[in-house]
Amino acid sequence: MSLIDPAIVAAFAPRGVLRASINLGNPILTNRHPDTGEVGGVSVDLARAFAQKLGVGIELVVFDAAGKSVAAVKAEEADIGFFAIDPLRGEGIRFTAPYVLIEGAYLVRDASPLQFNDEVDRAGTRVMVGKGSAYDLYLTRELKAATIERAPTSPAVVDSFIAEGADVAAGVKQQLQADAARIGGLRLLPGRFMVIQQAMGTPASRGEAAAAALAAFVEEAKASGFVAEALARHGIEGASVAPAA
């Protein structure tokens, strides 16, 4: 039975099923089980919890890159999604406050002369990012001298960085750490170059009341410990629950 006004339920799930856009490009929040192929993670837990609150079924619409996930919600091919907040993504989507904060980091070869994040933005430096990712959007605005190159997806960044001979790989800190351990001869620059605010979103056309209901759900999920428990359950390190809005 729904715990929300029927008009809100109808706004989110006009077909009686909540379609949640899930991005596999962010290993902090989603993953696919190597044996069963089942999609899980913090985003999936939140999607299921929100569907339960609405009193409807859930359908996961899965993508391999953030840009595709955003496009699906903008096109109303999904009813909710999970995105890094960025000004370029705001048109057509109503975002909640963030529920998780994630660090973005730089990776270089052991022999690289680069030692600190503020050394990256120099002429001749080639930075590899996942196409359409939050890091791509942010660094496209912020880097003035370095050249940005784009891998097809965020999980492919380090392999593309190696294959293309780029100078720096940029992405989710945990993904870069895992790739460095897998490949060897690589190191992360200390600290972080940005903090990503990960939020939920819904098409703006669903209305103010629907956007407010989704925002309230996120605040409840943070305050109740649901988000923290999901991070712990999935063994996520390096991400933190965002403060209350």
Secondary structure, DSSP 8 states (H G I E B T S, - for coil): --SS-HHHHHHH-TTSEEEEEEETT-TTT-EE-TTT--EESHHHHHHHHHHHHHT-EEEEEEESSHHHHHHHHHTTSSSEEEEE--GGG-TTEEE---SEEEEEEEEEETT-S--SGGGSSSTT-EEEEETTSHHHHHHHHH-SSSEEEEESSGGGHHHHHHHHT-SEEEEEHHHHHHHHHHH-SEEE-SS-SEEEEEEEEEEGGG-HHHHHHHHHHHHHHHHTTHHHHHHHHTT--SEEE----
